[in-house]
Amino acid sequence: MIVTIAMLIYILLLLLTAWYMWHRRNGTFIIFDIGGNPELATILKWTAIALLCESVLGAVLLFLGNKYLNLITISLSCITLLIFSLLFNQKNL
C-alpha cells in the first residue's frame, strides 16, 4: 500500500514538472531566458511531452498491481531528466 501511495505522489510530481516545462518553454525557465533561444524551447517541449507520456505509462503500471513494474516509470523518468539536464547544460553555454 505504501508503494502505491509513494508512486502516486511521484507520478503527480512528474505531471507537475511536465506542466511547468510546457508552460515555461517560451518565457523564463527558472533563471534562464528561453524565449531568445529556440533550441532550449524545443528541449523543454520534448522533455515535457516525454514526462507526460511516462506519467500516463506510470499510472497504467501502478494499477496493474506489480510493484516491480513501478521501476520502469522511475527508470524512464530518471533517464529523461538526465538527458534533459545534459542537453540543457550543453546548449546553455
C-alpha positions as semicolon CSV with decimal commas, in nm:
position;residue;x (nm);y (nm);z (nm)
1;M;0,000;0,000;0,000
2;I;0,282;0,240;0,085
3;V;0,447;0,175;-0,253
4;T;0,124;0,266;-0,431
5;I;0,093;0,593;-0,241
6;A;0,458;0,681;-0,297
7;M;0,432;0,608;-0,669
8;L;0,112;0,810;-0,696
9;I;0,292;1,108;-0,543
10;Y;0,588;1,051;-0,779
11;I;0,358;1,041;-1,082
12;L;0,189;1,362;-0,968
13;L;0,531;1,527;-0,935
14;L;0,618;1,413;-1,288
15;L;0,296;1,567;-1,416
16;L;0,370;1,890;-1,230
17;T;0,721;1,900;-1,377
18;A;0,587;1,837;-1,728
19;W;0,328;2,111;-1,685
20;Y;0,592;2,358;-1,561
21;M;0,826;2,281;-1,851
22;W;0,545;2,309;-2,105
23;H;0,429;2,649;-1,979
24;R;0,781;2,793;-1,946
25;R;0,906;2,685;-2,288
26;N;0,867;3,035;-2,441
27;G;0,944;3,251;-2,140
28;T;1,180;3,217;-1,850
29;F;1,272;2,875;-1,715
30;I;1,397;2,908;-1,358
31;I;1,653;3,189;-1,420
32;F;1,715;3,138;-1,792
33;D;1,551;3,331;-2,075
34;I;1,428;3,062;-2,312
35;G;1,244;3,298;-2,545
36;G;1,565;3,404;-2,718
37;N;1,690;3,051;-2,778
38;P;1,461;2,825;-2,983
39;E;1,682;2,519;-2,924
40;L;1,618;2,536;-2,549
41;A;1,246;2,580;-2,610
42;T;1,249;2,264;-2,821
43;I;1,433;2,072;-2,549
44;L;1,177;2,186;-2,291
45;K;0,887;2,096;-2,517
46;W;1,005;1,742;-2,591
47;T;1,101;1,678;-2,230
48;A;0,755;1,786;-2,116
49;I;0,593;1,555;-2,371
50;A;0,817;1,265;-2,265
51;L;0,738;1,321;-1,897
52;L;0,367;1,333;-1,973
53;C;0,386;1,002;-2,161
54;E;0,586;0,848;-1,878
55;S;0,328;0,968;-1,627
56;V;0,048;0,802;-1,823
57;L;0,253;0,484;-1,851
58;G;0,329;0,503;-1,479
59;A;-0,039;0,537;-1,393
60;V;-0,123;0,231;-1,602
61;L;0,160;0,030;-1,447
62;L;0,063;0,145;-1,099
63;F;-0,279;-0,012;-1,120
64;L;-0,153;-0,342;-1,260
65;G;-0,057;-0,437;-0,906
66;N;0,303;-0,550;-0,956
67;K;0,530;-0,326;-0,750
68;Y;0,835;-0,410;-0,961
69;L;0,675;-0,260;-1,272
70;N;0,696;0,077;-1,098
71;L;1,072;0,066;-1,151
72;I;1,005;0,117;-1,522
73;T;0,844;0,453;-1,450
74;I;1,123;0,561;-1,217
75;S;1,396;0,449;-1,459
76;L;1,242;0,615;-1,763
77;S;1,183;0,944;-1,584
78;C;1,536;0,950;-1,441
79;I;1,686;0,884;-1,783
80;T;1,465;1,152;-1,940
81;L;1,563;1,411;-1,682
82;L;1,930;1,313;-1,713
83;I;1,920;1,364;-2,090
84;F;1,734;1,693;-2,041
85;S;1,993;1,823;-1,798
86;L;2,283;1,722;-2,021
87;L;2,126;1,883;-2,330
88;F;2,025;2,194;-2,138
89;N;2,375;2,232;-1,999
90;Q;2,532;2,180;-2,341
91;K;2,305;2,432;-2,522
92;N;2,316;2,695;-2,247
93;L;2,690;2,763;-2,250
